[in-house]
Amino acid sequence: SCLQSDNAELSLFVFDKLTSLFLATQRRQADPYACLVVTIFQEVIESIDANNASDDILAKRLETFMKATSLLMLEHIMMVDEVVPSRALLLDLFKRIVSSATYKRAADLQQLLAEHLRLLTKKHLAYYTFFFFELLQRLAQFTPATILQIMDFLLAELRVVEQKRGAGEDNRMRGCLQKLQQTLKGAR
């Protein structure tokens, strides 16, 4: 119900605390209450979808939710093992978000998700290459436009990582990139 109010700061605070306390991963392990928090988030998204408020209000509510949660949710998907139930739940939540009419109408929300992916690229490409590309592969299956939006940035960062390593082209990274590009071609 904090999302229903006009107090965006309170909503940001609540969502930020829930996300940082229960969805932050440690040593590729999820918190025991991660699935409960994801269930709460699913209900939030359902309430936004089912609401009869104006498009601006719905977009603002979804933006508030995404600002506080999507970066850590993406990181959670990326870092936990595939068998962890919260990972599948979060992927389904992102599918629901990007397929919602509110998200599709709001270019700002699409930019926000792309910006969070750019931040993850900077933070994790060099050290968690495989997990990072696995995340992008999963997202490309249901939101290829978002991945295409960050491809130039991803390619530039890939070159930066290769330059810093000083060993020329990194075959492993390039292989992951080619696999992602194949997925994107298939999604068009």
C-alpha positions as MATLAB code, in Angstrom:
seq = 'SCLQSDNAELSLFVFDKLTSLFLATQRRQADPYACLVVTIFQEVIESIDANNASDDILAKRLETFMKATSLLMLEHIMMVDEVVPSRALLLDLFKRIVSSATYKRAADLQQLLAEHLRLLTKKHLAYYTFFFFELLQRLAQFTPATILQIMDFLLAELRVVEQKRGAGEDNRMRGCLQKLQQTLKGAR';
ca = [
       0.000    0.000    0.000;
       3.010    2.331    0.311;
       3.083    2.370   -3.497;
      -0.529    3.546   -3.613;
       0.304    6.659   -1.622;
       1.790    9.797   -3.081;
       4.819    9.484   -0.826;
       7.452    8.308   -3.322;
      10.262    8.664   -0.754;
       8.555    6.200    1.590;
       7.974    3.761   -1.244;
      11.601    4.020   -2.381;
      12.787    3.455    1.176;
      10.591    0.375    1.723;
      11.464   -1.223   -1.620;
      15.150   -0.413   -1.226;
      15.260   -1.998    2.233;
      13.383   -5.126    1.136;
      15.677   -5.514   -1.860;
      18.964   -4.827   -0.109;
      18.145   -6.961    2.938;
      16.654   -9.997    1.203;
      17.801  -10.059   -2.424;
      21.463   -9.137   -2.074;
      23.486  -12.291   -2.641;
      26.459  -13.607   -0.741;
      28.669  -16.305   -2.219;
      26.024  -17.125   -4.849;
      23.479  -17.899   -2.126;
      20.070  -16.298   -1.759;
      18.511  -15.226    1.512;
      15.974  -17.760    2.857;
      13.255  -15.094    2.581;
      14.080  -14.048   -0.985;
      11.090  -15.874   -2.470;
       8.744  -14.186   -0.005;
      10.053  -10.764   -1.018;
       9.717  -11.631   -4.710;
       6.113  -12.700   -4.048;
       5.469   -9.301   -2.453;
       7.016   -7.634   -5.497;
       4.806   -9.719   -7.811;
       1.755   -8.456   -5.949;
       3.006   -4.891   -6.324;
       3.330   -5.329  -10.090;
      -0.104   -6.964  -10.272;
      -1.612   -4.039   -8.366;
      -0.031   -1.598  -10.823;
      -1.358   -3.606  -13.795;
      -4.857   -3.899  -12.308;
      -5.092   -0.259  -11.253;
      -7.389    2.149  -13.081;
      -5.296    5.242  -12.352;
      -4.021    7.527  -15.079;
      -1.095    6.418  -17.239;
       1.177    9.018  -15.618;
       0.435    7.771  -12.102;
       0.946    4.126  -13.111;
       4.237    4.986  -14.835;
       5.399    6.915  -11.767;
       4.546    3.979   -9.487;
       6.379    1.521  -11.704;
       9.323    3.906  -11.930;
       9.454    4.188   -8.135;
       9.432    0.411   -7.858;
      12.090   -0.082  -10.536;
      14.402    2.630   -9.195;
      14.527    0.925   -5.822;
      14.623   -2.702   -6.924;
      15.620   -3.534  -10.485;
      19.393   -3.152  -10.177;
      19.664   -5.543   -7.226;
      17.054   -7.873   -8.712;
      19.116   -8.135  -11.902;
      22.229   -8.737   -9.841;
      20.381  -11.437   -7.878;
      19.351  -13.203  -11.104;
      22.924  -12.997  -12.327;
      24.662  -14.177   -9.167;
      22.575  -17.028   -7.754;
      22.661  -20.578   -9.073;
      20.087  -21.575  -11.663;
      18.362  -23.941   -9.237;
      17.596  -21.193   -6.716;
      13.806  -20.612   -6.866;
      14.043  -16.828   -6.443;
      15.988  -16.604   -9.716;
      13.138  -18.048  -11.776;
      10.605  -15.943   -9.876;
      12.570  -12.758  -10.598;
      12.918  -13.610  -14.280;
       9.137  -14.075  -14.416;
       8.698  -10.758  -12.615;
      10.863   -8.981  -15.201;
       8.876  -10.653  -18.006;
       5.709   -9.306  -16.421;
       7.192   -5.823  -16.022;
       8.494   -5.481  -19.589;
       5.323   -6.908  -21.087;
       3.047   -4.574  -19.116;
       1.286   -1.800  -20.986;
       2.626    0.743  -18.484;
       6.245   -0.210  -19.220;
       5.719   -0.299  -22.974;
       4.201    3.209  -22.992;
       6.918    4.805  -20.834;
      10.252    5.394  -22.584;
      11.684    6.579  -19.243;
      11.148    3.123  -17.741;
      12.833    1.457  -20.684;
      15.771    3.854  -20.313;
      15.954    3.086  -16.586;
      16.250   -0.648  -17.216;
      18.891   -0.028  -19.900;
      20.818    2.225  -17.491;
      20.748   -0.473  -14.812;
      22.138   -2.935  -17.350;
      24.908   -0.473  -18.221;
      25.789   -0.187  -14.531;
      25.929   -3.977  -14.260;
      28.141   -4.075  -17.366;
      30.650   -1.704  -15.785;
      30.549   -3.508  -12.457;
      30.562   -7.170  -13.488;
      31.744   -7.696  -17.077;
      35.416   -8.117  -16.190;
      34.985  -10.375  -13.164;
      31.743  -12.293  -13.712;
      31.773  -12.536  -17.502;
      29.893  -15.816  -17.820;
      27.208  -14.926  -15.267;
      26.772  -11.471  -16.791;
      26.269  -12.810  -20.315;
      23.939  -15.501  -18.981;
      21.776  -12.726  -17.504;
      21.743  -10.872  -20.825;
      20.875  -14.122  -22.642;
      17.864  -14.630  -20.377;
      16.691  -11.044  -20.740;
      17.178  -11.126  -24.522;
      14.580  -13.882  -24.733;
      11.772  -11.538  -23.665;
      13.153   -8.001  -24.029;
      15.603   -8.015  -26.941;
      15.052   -4.302  -27.596;
      16.543   -3.453  -24.197;
      19.626   -5.557  -24.858;
      20.023   -4.045  -28.316;
      19.839   -0.625  -26.679;
      23.002   -1.336  -24.645;
      24.991   -3.262  -27.284;
      27.220   -0.355  -28.320;
      28.047    0.311  -24.675;
      28.654   -3.400  -24.068;
      31.039   -3.632  -27.033;
      32.954   -0.562  -25.856;
      33.247   -1.960  -22.327;
      34.344   -5.326  -23.676;
      37.200   -3.614  -25.525;
      38.138   -1.694  -22.360;
      38.290   -4.941  -20.363;
      40.412   -6.579  -23.063;
      42.790   -3.587  -23.127;
      43.167   -3.636  -19.344;
      43.984   -7.332  -19.438;
      46.584   -6.632  -22.130;
      46.259  -10.005  -23.833;
      44.367   -9.008  -26.980;
      40.929  -10.386  -27.687;
      39.459  -12.520  -24.933;
      38.092  -15.603  -26.678;
      35.803  -16.499  -23.792;
      34.210  -13.052  -23.696;
      33.940  -12.927  -27.486;
      32.288  -16.357  -27.474;
      29.715  -15.172  -24.926;
      29.123  -12.049  -27.012;
      28.593  -14.094  -30.191;
      26.110  -16.338  -28.395;
      24.205  -13.261  -27.216;
      24.207  -11.796  -30.728;
      22.803  -15.081  -32.079;
      20.021  -14.951  -29.493;
      19.224  -11.385  -30.482;
      19.115  -12.310  -34.189;
      16.708  -15.134  -33.399;
      14.480  -12.829  -31.343;
      13.960  -10.321  -34.185;
];
